[in-house]
Amino acid sequence: MRTIRRTDRILDNQRAVELLHTGEYGFLAMVNADGGGYAIPISYAATEGAIYFHCAPEGHKLDNLRSENRVTFTVVGHTGVVPDKFTTAYESVMVFGSVEEVSDDDERLLALRLLVKKYSAGHEEVAEKYIKGSFHRTAVLKLVIQSLTAKAKVI
């Protein structure tokens, strides 16, 4: 992995992990089966050393990941255009790792509950009914984090 050119903008690991945990969504970048690039915005839940996603049990994303499971995942935090300085303030974190399909039902349930906790806190009881009703037709993916890097431009 290349080093960050602008070392003055590197975020410390604590802030990088915080941004990863609190981001609203991220972009999952992968390789198409034909070798081209493919990136999608996706909801996620981060835990220690991993990121969970859910999806239908078949589709383009899964086809790509089954062909090549190495990915990059990017979350962008606060941004703001600064017109009079001809620049943009930003913060972002990039995760590098590999994605695996989760087959263990306990881990799948944990991942779905983490997603509910992040995006629908206070609605856990109703969410359990949704989870139970769609569990058999929901795939859960786990991005195992191998490394991460983050940077920011503060104005």
C-alpha positions in Angstrom: 0.0 0.0 0.0 1.3 3.5 -0.8 1.9 6.0 1.9 -0.2 9.1 2.1 1.5 11.9 0.3 0.1 14.7 2.5 1.3 13.5 5.9 0.2 16.7 7.5 -3.4 15.7 6.9 -3.3 12.2 8.4 -5.9 11.6 11.1 -4.9 9.6 14.1 -6.2 6.1 14.4 -8.7 6.9 17.1 -10.4 9.6 15.0 -10.3 7.2 11.9 -12.1 4.5 13.8 -14.6 7.0 15.2 -15.3 8.2 11.7 -15.7 4.7 10.5 -18.2 3.9 13.3 -20.3 7.0 13.0 -20.4 7.5 9.2 -23.8 7.4 7.6 -22.8 5.3 4.6 -19.8 4.3 2.7 -18.7 3.3 -0.8 -17.7 -0.3 -1.4 -15.2 -0.5 -4.3 -14.6 -3.8 -5.9 -13.6 -5.3 -9.2 -16.2 -6.5 -11.8 -15.8 -10.1 -13.0 -14.6 -8.6 -16.3 -11.8 -6.6 -14.5 -13.5 -3.2 -14.5 -14.1 -1.1 -11.4 -17.5 -1.1 -9.6 -18.3 1.0 -6.5 -21.6 1.3 -4.7 -22.9 3.4 -1.7 -23.9 1.1 1.1 -25.2 1.1 4.6 -22.9 -0.7 7.1 -22.1 -1.4 10.7 -18.5 -1.3 11.9 -17.2 -3.4 14.8 -13.7 -4.2 16.1 -11.8 -5.4 13.0 -14.7 -5.8 10.7 -17.6 -4.1 8.8 -20.9 -5.8 8.1 -23.3 -5.3 5.2 -26.4 -7.0 4.2 -27.9 -7.7 0.7 -30.0 -10.0 -1.3 -28.6 -13.5 -1.7 -27.7 -13.0 -5.3 -26.8 -10.0 -7.5 -24.0 -8.1 -9.1 -22.2 -7.2 -5.9 -22.0 -10.9 -4.8 -20.9 -12.0 -8.3 -18.1 -9.5 -8.1 -17.1 -10.5 -4.5 -17.1 -14.2 -5.4 -14.7 -13.5 -8.2 -12.4 -11.1 -6.3 -13.0 -10.5 -2.6 -10.4 -7.8 -2.0 -12.1 -4.4 -1.6 -11.7 -0.8 -0.5 -14.4 0.8 1.6 -14.5 4.6 2.0 -16.5 6.8 4.4 -16.6 10.5 4.1 -17.4 12.6 7.2 -17.9 16.3 7.4 -17.2 18.3 4.2 -17.5 21.9 3.2 -16.6 23.9 0.2 -14.6 27.0 1.1 -15.1 29.2 -2.0 -12.9 32.1 -1.0 -9.9 29.7 -0.4 -10.7 27.7 -3.6 -10.7 24.4 -1.6 -12.8 22.0 0.3 -12.6 21.0 4.0 -13.1 17.2 4.5 -12.4 14.1 6.5 -12.4 10.6 5.2 -11.3 7.1 6.1 -10.4 4.3 3.7 -10.5 0.6 4.7 -8.6 -2.1 2.8 -9.5 -5.7 3.3 -11.4 -8.8 2.0 -15.1 -9.6 2.1 -16.5 -13.0 3.1 -20.1 -14.2 3.2 -21.2 -15.0 6.7 -22.7 -18.4 7.0 -23.0 -18.7 10.8 -26.6 -17.8 11.8 -25.5 -16.3 15.1 -23.0 -14.0 13.4 -25.6 -13.1 10.7 -28.1 -12.2 13.4 -25.5 -10.2 15.3 -24.7 -8.2 12.1 -28.3 -7.5 11.4 -28.9 -6.3 15.0 -25.8 -4.0 14.7 -27.3 -2.5 11.6 -30.6 -2.0 13.4 -28.8 -0.4 16.4 -27.0 2.0 14.1 -29.9 3.0 11.7 -33.1 2.3 13.7 -32.3 2.7 17.4 -35.4 2.6 19.5 -37.2 0.3 17.0 -35.5 -3.0 17.9 -38.7 -4.8 18.8 -40.2 -4.2 15.4 -36.9 -4.8 13.7 -36.7 -8.3 15.2 -40.0 -9.1 13.3 -38.4 -7.9 10.1 -35.2 -9.8 10.7 -37.2 -13.0 11.4 -39.3 -12.6 8.3 -36.5 -12.0 5.9 -33.6 -13.9 7.6 -33.7 -16.8 5.1 -33.5 -14.4 2.1 -30.8 -12.0 3.5 -27.1 -12.4 2.8 -24.7 -11.0 5.3 -21.2 -9.9 4.3 -18.2 -9.2 6.5 -15.3 -7.0 5.4 -12.3 -8.2 7.4 -10.2 -5.0 7.9 -6.6 -5.5 7.0 -5.6 -1.8 7.2 -7.1 1.6 7.2 -6.0 5.1 6.6 -7.7 8.5 7.2 -7.0 12.1 6.5 -8.7 15.5 6.8 -8.3 19.0 5.6 -9.4 21.4 8.3 -10.0 25.0 7.4 
